Amino acid sequence: MDGTYKAPPVVHPGDRLHSFPKLVPALTANVVIDPAVKVGETARGPGLNIIHMVGGSLKSEPDFPIKVDATLMGGYDFIRADPSGKQVRLDVHSVLKDVSGAHIAFHYSGYIVASPGFLAVAAGDPDAKSTDFGEAFTFCEFEAGEGPLRELEHGKYVASGRFIIQEGQKPIVEYKISKVVATF
């Protein structure tokens, strides 16, 4: 490099990169969980575990136009191990209540890398430690009744998650949720 600044290429409609979506920070979910209940092999396959979601919150990021400040009323995460043993698949259904009084159905599916850190948290191991972002990814959907939160239904959302372990408290799953938007 000769040290000369070169401006990045201008992307015009029709260019290949112009078609890719971008992510906008939208919400943060913090979900308090109990250890997994092992159901075992079922007609749908092996390795079903269920995690009870016992508390938590969903809050919008400061610049996100849809204002959410909700408390988790409850929910369950149906986790199935992949045949490879390298990851687990999530199927989550929960209900939240916003400070406005509105209820939100919060669903997400995705996967978590079956790392030793995740396996220790899921098993309720007393020596479990907090994990970093980058091993849990989800696709999130929201359902809300009439009112301003209904707008959540008109977006597509993805998230990256981690586990937070604090001494003497139940584990927390934290998800940073982004809205997928068009690039202009």
Salt bridges, closest charged atoms under 4 A:
ASP34 OD2 - HIS52 ND1 3.76
ASP34 OD1 - LYS170 NZ 2.52
ASP69 OD1 - LYS59 NZ 2.48
ASP82 OD1 - ARG89 NE 3.13
ASP91 OD1 - HIS93 NE2 3.04
GLU143 OE2 - HIS107 NE2 2.75
GLU146 OE2 - ARG150 NH1 2.82
GLU153 OE2 - ARG150 NE 3.47
GLU174 OE1 - ARG162 NE 2.62
